[in-house]
Every structure is written in C-alpha cells, then in structure tokens.
Amino acid sequence: MPKGMASVTTFSLMLQFLFFILCSSFGQLSLAFTSQEYHEALEKSILFFEGQRSGKLPSNQQQTWRGDSGLSDGSSYHVDLVGGYYDAGDNVKFGLPMAFTTTLLAWSVIEFGSSMQDQLENARAAIRWSTDYL
C-alpha cells in the first residue's frame, strides 16, 4: 500500500474509533442532563438563529437589540439577495452551510417537534426565514 494511503487509512480508523467512543459515552452523559437544560439549550439555539438574520426583521423578533441589515444586498448587480442568515456574525452569507443548517433544523422539527413545546413555532420561523431566502 502506498505511504499516503496508509496515513489516510490510519486517520480513518482513528476517526471511527473516536466516533465509537463518543457514541458510547453519550448514552452515559445524557443521563446527567435534565429536561429543563435541554429546553434552555433549544431556546438559546433558536435565539442564535434570530441573531444571525439578515434583511428586514419581523415585528416579533425576540432579540430587540438587532436591527434590519443588508437591505441592499445584491442591488449593485440588480439581484435581490436580502434575507437569509449570516454565516457566523461576519456579515457573509454562504448558501451551502445555510442550506445544510436549515435541513438539519427542519429534520429535527420533524423528528422532535412534539417535544419542542413553546419553541416549535420559533423553530418553524427559523426554517421559514432561510427557505424563503434560498
């Protein structure tokens, strides 16, 4: 086997081992968290999405310190790029990460929506914000 191939295989085996350890540990660690802590984590995750919004913000925006932004995105090229999410607070929007994140959020609503209680509508609004842009 070529030398480069051996290092790739070794790296792959290390990743598989790490994944196995994390999966094994997760079952034990999950017992340490209460449902209140999961609810708080979900609420803060949804607030993060609101903080990354670009465009004309809705009146029901929970984070009142945020204002409208990027209202002329794409106008110099006669394209409407207003909306969507900034990638990481850096005023840049990337379509692929946004699409992946939206897909993952949508899938979590499909799978766990009945457990989201008062955050379900906020999660749906976060999905809608992205899909309307995309």
C-alpha positions as CSV (number, residue, x, y, z in Angstrom):
1,M,0.0,0.0,0.0
2,P,1.4,3.5,-0.9
3,K,2.6,5.5,2.1
4,G,-0.1,8.3,1.6
5,M,-2.8,5.6,1.5
6,A,-1.6,4.2,4.8
7,S,-1.9,7.5,6.6
8,V,-5.4,8.1,5.2
9,T,-6.5,4.6,6.4
10,T,-4.9,5.3,9.8
11,F,-6.7,8.6,10.0
12,S,-10.0,7.0,9.0
13,L,-9.6,4.3,11.7
14,M,-8.8,7.0,14.3
15,L,-12.0,8.9,13.3
16,Q,-14.0,5.7,13.6
17,F,-12.6,4.9,17.0
18,L,-13.3,8.5,18.2
19,F,-16.8,8.3,16.9
20,F,-17.3,4.9,18.7
21,I,-16.0,6.4,22.0
22,L,-18.2,9.5,21.7
23,C,-21.3,7.4,20.9
24,S,-20.6,5.0,23.8
25,S,-20.1,7.9,26.2
26,F,-23.1,9.9,25.0
27,G,-25.5,7.4,26.5
28,Q,-23.9,7.8,29.9
29,L,-23.6,11.5,29.7
30,S,-27.1,12.2,28.6
31,L,-28.4,10.9,32.0
32,A,-26.7,13.9,33.6
33,F,-28.9,16.5,31.9
34,T,-32.4,17.5,32.9
35,S,-35.3,18.3,30.5
36,Q,-35.1,21.9,31.7
37,E,-31.5,22.1,30.5
38,Y,-32.4,20.7,27.1
39,H,-35.3,23.2,26.8
40,E,-32.9,26.0,27.7
41,A,-30.3,24.8,25.1
42,L,-33.1,24.7,22.4
43,E,-34.3,28.2,23.3
44,K,-30.8,29.6,23.1
45,S,-30.2,27.8,19.7
46,I,-33.3,29.4,18.3
47,L,-32.2,32.8,19.6
48,F,-28.8,32.3,17.8
49,F,-30.7,31.9,14.5
50,E,-32.6,35.1,15.2
51,G,-29.3,36.9,15.9
52,Q,-27.9,35.8,12.5
53,R,-30.9,37.1,10.5
54,S,-30.2,39.4,7.6
55,G,-32.8,41.6,6.0
56,K,-36.0,43.4,7.2
57,L,-36.6,41.8,10.6
58,P,-40.2,40.9,11.6
59,S,-42.0,42.7,14.4
60,N,-42.0,39.6,16.6
61,Q,-38.2,39.4,16.7
62,Q,-37.2,38.3,20.2
63,Q,-33.8,40.0,20.1
64,T,-34.7,43.6,20.2
65,W,-31.1,44.8,20.1
66,R,-30.9,43.6,16.5
67,G,-31.9,45.9,13.7
68,D,-32.5,45.5,10.0
69,S,-29.4,44.8,8.0
70,G,-28.3,44.1,4.4
71,L,-31.3,45.7,2.9
72,S,-29.5,46.4,-0.3
73,D,-27.7,43.1,-0.7
74,G,-27.2,42.4,-4.4
75,S,-28.6,45.7,-5.6
76,S,-25.4,46.7,-7.4
77,Y,-25.9,43.6,-9.6
78,H,-29.7,44.1,-9.9
79,V,-30.3,40.9,-7.8
80,D,-32.3,40.7,-4.6
81,L,-30.2,39.0,-2.0
82,V,-31.9,40.4,1.0
83,G,-32.7,37.9,3.8
84,G,-31.2,34.7,4.9
85,Y,-28.7,34.2,7.6
86,Y,-25.2,35.5,8.1
87,D,-22.7,32.7,8.4
88,A,-21.1,33.4,11.8
89,G,-21.6,37.0,12.7
90,D,-19.2,38.1,9.9
91,N,-21.8,39.7,7.6
92,V,-21.2,37.0,4.9
93,K,-23.9,34.6,3.7
94,F,-22.9,31.2,2.3
95,G,-25.7,29.2,0.6
96,L,-24.4,25.6,1.2
97,P,-23.9,26.0,5.0
98,M,-27.2,27.8,5.3
99,A,-29.0,25.0,3.3
100,F,-27.4,22.3,5.4
101,T,-28.2,24.0,8.7
102,T,-31.8,24.6,7.6
103,T,-32.2,21.0,6.5
104,L,-30.8,19.8,9.9
105,L,-33.2,22.1,11.8
106,A,-36.1,21.0,9.7
107,W,-35.3,17.4,10.2
108,S,-35.1,18.0,14.0
109,V,-38.6,19.6,13.9
110,I,-39.9,16.5,12.0
111,E,-38.3,14.1,14.5
112,F,-38.7,16.0,17.8
113,G,-41.3,18.7,17.1
114,S,-43.7,17.2,19.6
115,S,-41.1,17.7,22.3
116,M,-40.3,21.3,21.4
117,Q,-43.2,22.7,23.3
118,D,-43.1,26.6,23.2
119,Q,-40.1,26.6,20.9
120,L,-41.8,24.8,18.0
121,E,-43.2,28.0,16.3
122,N,-39.8,29.7,16.8
123,A,-38.1,26.8,15.1
124,R,-40.5,26.8,12.2
125,A,-40.0,30.6,11.8
126,A,-36.2,30.0,11.7
127,I,-36.7,27.4,9.0
128,R,-39.0,29.7,7.1
129,W,-36.6,32.6,7.2
130,S,-33.9,30.5,5.5
131,T,-36.2,28.7,3.0
132,D,-37.7,32.0,1.9
133,Y,-34.3,33.3,1.1
134,L,-33.0,30.1,-0.5
